[in-house]
Amino acid sequence: MKKVEITDDTGKLIEVDIEKFKKHIDEYHLNGSSVHEENGHYFTVDQKFRYKINSLYEQE
């Protein structure tokens, strides 16, 4: 389990388990643009965000 910090839509940092987070994004937010909620934090998931998550995951 690797924890990383990512910024939500309001600019606040939140720590997530990058493996679980990426798995969820790949399963439920694979295409287009949508909003993901994580512990009261919201993230606009688009291609740029997916690229960022994939990059963080690959750094593991």
Backbone hydrogen bonds in HBPLUS format (Angstrom, degrees):
<---DONOR---> <-ACCEPTOR-->    atom                        ^
c    i                          cat <-CA-CA->   ^        H-A-AA   ^      H-
h    n   atom  resd res      DA  || num        DHA   H-A  angle D-A-AA Bond
n    s   type  num  typ     dist DA aas  dist angle  dist       angle   num
A0018-ILE N   A0002-LYS O   2.94 MM  16  5.99 153.2  2.01 172.8 174.0     1
A0004-VAL N   A0016-VAL O   2.90 MM  12  5.59 154.9  1.96 156.2 163.0     2
A0016-VAL N   A0004-VAL O   2.84 MM  12  5.59 160.5  1.88 162.8 167.3     3
A0006-ILE N   A0014-ILE O   2.93 MM   8  5.54 160.3  1.96 154.0 156.7     4
A0014-ILE N   A0006-ILE O   2.84 MM   8  5.54 153.8  1.90 157.2 165.7     5
A0008-ASP N   A0012-LYS O   2.82 MM   4  5.48 164.0  1.85 155.5 158.2     6
A0011-GLY N   A0008-ASP O   3.05 MM   3  5.35 163.2  2.08 112.7 117.9     7
A0009-ASP N   A0042-TYR O   2.82 MM  33  5.79 163.0  1.85 174.1 171.3     8
A0021-PHE N   A0017-ASP O   2.91 MM   4  6.03 167.7  1.93 162.9 166.9     9
A0022-LYS N   A0018-ILE O   2.92 MM   4  5.84 166.7  1.94 142.9 146.9    10
A0023-LYS N   A0019-GLU O   3.05 MM   4  6.16 159.6  2.09 144.3 150.4    11
A0024-HIS N   A0020-LYS O   3.00 MM   4  6.22 158.7  2.05 148.4 153.5    12
A0025-ILE N   A0021-PHE O   2.96 MM   4  6.23 165.7  1.98 153.8 157.9    13
A0026-ASP N   A0022-LYS O   2.83 MM   4  6.00 165.1  1.85 155.6 159.6    14
A0027-GLU N   A0023-LYS O   2.99 MM   4  6.12 142.7  2.13 140.3 150.4    15
A0027-GLU N   A0024-HIS O   3.13 MM   3  5.07 121.3  2.49  93.1 108.0    16
A0028-TYR N   A0024-HIS O   2.82 MM   4  5.90 168.5  1.83 163.2 165.0    17
A0029-HIS N   A0025-ILE O   2.84 MM   4  4.82 146.9  1.95 130.1 137.7    18
A0034-SER N   A0045-VAL O   2.97 MM  11  5.22 150.2  2.06 137.5 147.0    19
A0045-VAL N   A0034-SER O   2.65 MM  11  5.22 159.5  1.69 156.1 161.7    20
A0036-HIS N   A0043-PHE O   2.79 MM   7  5.12 164.5  1.82 151.5 156.4    21
A0043-PHE N   A0036-HIS O   2.80 MM   7  5.12 151.3  1.88 150.4 159.6    22
A0038-GLU N   A0041-HIS O   2.71 MM   3  5.09 159.5  1.75 150.5 157.9    23
A0041-HIS N   A0038-GLU O   2.98 MM   3  5.09 153.9  2.05 108.8 117.3    24
A0050-ARG N   A0046-ASP O   2.91 MM   4  6.19 165.3  1.93 161.5 165.8    25
A0051-TYR N   A0047-GLN O   3.00 MM   4  6.15 152.9  2.07 144.3 151.3    26
A0052-LYS N   A0048-LYS O   3.07 MM   4  6.35 153.6  2.14 143.8 150.7    27
A0053-ILE N   A0049-PHE O   2.95 MM   4  6.28 160.0  1.99 155.4 160.2    28
A0054-ASN N   A0050-ARG O   2.91 MM   4  6.09 161.7  1.95 149.1 154.4    29
A0055-SER N   A0051-TYR O   2.92 MM   4  6.12 154.6  1.98 147.2 154.2    30
A0056-LEU N   A0052-LYS O   3.02 MM   4  6.29 159.5  2.06 149.7 154.7    31
A0057-TYR N   A0053-ILE O   2.94 MM   4  6.12 157.1  1.99 149.4 156.1    32
A0058-GLU N   A0054-ASN O   2.92 MM   4  6.12 155.6  1.98 148.7 154.8    33
A0059-GLN N   A0055-SER O   3.14 MM   4  6.33 135.3  2.35 141.5 152.4    34
A0060-GLU N   A0057-TYR O   3.19 MM   3  5.51 156.0  2.25 107.3 114.6    35
